[in-house]
């Protein structure tokens, strides 16, 4: 792994340690910044989605949540959720019951959709490892990466992952990064004009003696990749050079850009929610079509 001196990381992150802004949860995941000025995140075993507001603090957003994991927004600002309990990808508007977008492929139930991202054309990409089910409940022959087309069609894109997990597009959407938690690396794929994936390669090796595997990830406007893993949030330049780690007091699972300027990185880490200010804005969740 190529390593760049820590000075480059300091150019991206404001001085100071991550600030713990909420705690007492069971296992936090899936943060997403809502346009109205608050963060929504999952507590998987508690079967809840929470809202964190900078003035009003923490409140329950949705219960039950289908044991949701990864969350994002579609182009209309509706919440897209990967549900372990429902073994589905769902969509919900505030105050409305979620509707199923995908729960089957090839006539068989999905494993347990884990994380999700929406391309600017409205196509939804998600990973489907078996973390949320017992071995005897598996129906799919692989732990796949899928997409849901705007017309609702579900397509399998990649079938050779062991445990596909977090995923994120590059700023121009020509690359999709996907990590494989059990293999402890991040792969990069070229996104073809029709949205399919090609030219798989290892982008970053995140093997480490400490516990923790690559999990959730986000990209800033300069194309730097932020991946939760052992000891904290690992940061990589677009060419794969490793800049260092934002050290965390708890092992992180996922992260999201927030605040009006998108220069706060919110991090879900086991029982808590943290934040740290950055010097470079993150990519917006809802993006103009390219």
N, C-alpha and C positions, 0 to 999 in steps of 0.2 A: 504493500500500500504506500502510495506517495504521500508524504506529510509536508505540510506547509507550516512554517513557524507560527506560534500562537498570536503574533502581532496581527496577522490577517483576520483571525477570528475576533480579536478585539475591535477590529474595524467594523465588524458586523453587529456586535452585541454591546449594549450600554454597560458600564461598570456596575458591579454588584452581583449578589447572589440571587437566584430565583426567589420570589416572594410567595409564601404560602398564604393564600387568600380564603381558603375554605378547607374543612377537614371533617373527619368522622364518617366517611363513606366506606363501602365494602371493597369495590374495585372500580375505579373510574376509567372511562374510555370515551372515545368518539366526540371530542369537543368540536363545536361549530359556532361561529359568531353570527348572530341573527341581526338583520339590518336595522331593527328597532333599537339596537344598542345594548344587547346582553348576550351572554354565552349560554348555549345549551349543551349538556353533556350527559352521557350514560353512566349509570351505576349498574353493571350487568347483573350481579347476583341479587341486588335489591329489587330488580325488576322495575326500575324507575328511570325517567329522564328528569334531570334537574335544570333549573335556570339559575344562573348567577348574574346578578345585576350590580353594577358598580355602586349604586346607592342603596338598594333594598336587600342586597345579599342573596342568600340561597332560598329557593322555594321549589316545590315539586312542579314540574312542567307536564309530565304525563305518567300515569300509573294505572294499570300495568303498562309496561313498555315493550312487552314481548322479549324481555331480556335483551334489549337492543345493545349493539356494540357500536360500530362506526356510523356516523351521521354526516350528512352534507345537505346542501340545498340545491334544488333544481332552478331552472331559469325563471320560474314564477315565484321563487322564494319559499316553496313548500319543502318540508323536511323529508329527506330520503334516509331511511334507516335500514341497517342490516340487523335482523332479529334472529338471535339464537333460538329463542323459544318457539317462534313461528316458523323457523327455517325458511325465512323469506326476506325479500327486499320489499319494503313498504313505502308508501308516500302518505303524508298527512298535512293538512292545513290546520292552523291554530283552531282549537275547539272542535275539530272533526275527528271521527274515527279513522285510523289508517286504512288504506286500501292496498291490496297486494299487487305488486308489479311483477314479481317473479318468485315462484316457490317450487317450480318443477323444471326439469330439463330432460328431454328424451323419455318422457313418461314416468320419470322417477323423481323423488323429492330431492331437493338440494341438501347439502350437508348442514352447514350453519353459516350463512353469509356473514362476513367479518368486517370488511371495510369497503368504502365506496367513494367514487368520484364521478362528477358529471362533466362531460366535454361541452364545449361551447355550443355545439349543434344539438344538445339535448340528450345525446347518447349517454347511458349510465354504464359504467364499468365497475365490477365488483369481484372480490375474492371469496372463495368458498372452501376454507379448510374445515376439518371435522371437530374443532375444539368444543362446540356446544352440544355434541351428541355422544352417545355411547357407541362403542365399536359395532355392536349388533344392529344399531339403527341406520347404519350407512346404506345408501342405495346407489349413489354415484360411484363409478369405477375409478374416478380420479378426484383430486383436490384442485379444482379448476379455477381459471380466470374467465369471466363471462362479460358479455355486454347485453344491455337491453336497448334495442333500437326504439326510436320515437313511436313506431307503430306497435310496440309491445313484444316484438319477436325477441326471444332469448337465444343467444349464440355462445357456444363455447369457443374461446379464443386460444387458450393455452392449457395443456393437460399434463405437463411434466414437472410441476412444482411438487414439493413435499408438503410444505405448509405455507401457501401463499397468504399474505397478510396485508400490510399497508401498501397504498399505491398513490401516485401523484403524477400529474402532467408537467412537462417543462413549460416555460412561459408561452412558447409558440405552438404547443401541443404536437410537436413532431416527435417527441419522446415520451413514453410512459415508463415510469419507474415502478417496480414491484419488488417487495422483499420476500424472501423465503426464510421464515423464522427458524426452522429446524436446521437449515444449512447455514444460517447466520451470514447471509449476503444479500445484496441488492442487485437485481438485474435491470437492465435497460432494454427497451424495445423501440424500434422505429414504428411510428404510427403511419400506416399507409393512407393514401387519399381516401380509400373506402372505409377507414377506421379500424381495419384489422391490424394485427401486430406481426412484425418480422424482425429478423436480425437480432435475436436474443444474445446478450453478452453480460458478463459479470461487470457491474459498475463499481461495486464497493464490497470488500471483504470486511465484515464486522465481528469476526471471531475475537473472543476476549476471555481471559481466565475468570473474570467475575460473572455472576449470573446475569442473564438478560440477553434477549435476542432482538434483532430488528423488528419493529412493530409499526406504529403509525408514522407517517411522514408528510411533510409539507415543503413547498418551494417558494422562495422569495422572487421578487421581480427581476433580480439579476441572474436567476437560474440556480442559485445555491440550494442544496437539498439538506433538510433538517430531518434526521431519522432518530426516533427513540430507540435506545438499546442499553447495553451494559453500562452502568455508572452514570448515564445521563442522555442528553440529546447530542448525537453526532452530527457534525456539519461538514458537507462536502462541496467543493466547487463543481461547476458544470462538467469539467473534464475529469472528475473523479478524484482529484486531490483532496486529501483529508485535512481539514483545518483544525480539528480538535473537538472537544466535548464540552458542552454546557453541563457541568456537574450538578447532579440532583440529589437531595437528601432521601428521596424515595425513588424506587425504580420506575421510570416513566413508561407509559403505554401509548400515548398519542399526543398530538399537539395541534394547534390551530392559530391562525392570525386573527387578531381582534383589535377593537377600538376603531375610532373613525379613521385614523391614519394607517391602520393595519401594521403598526409598528410595535405591537405587544404580542409576544408569543405565549399563548396559554397552553399549559402542559398538564395533562391528567396523569397522576402518578399514584397508583395503589389507593390509599385512603384519602388522598388530598387533591387539591387543585392549586396550581402555581402559575405565576406569570413572570416574565422578564421582558424588559424593553429592548428593542433592536434599533439599529441605525438604518436598516434597509427595510422597506415595506414588504409584506408578503403579497402573494397573488390573491386577487379577490376570489371568493367562492363562486359568485355569480359573474360570469364572464361574457363579454360581447362575442357573438358568433364570428369565427375567423373564416 
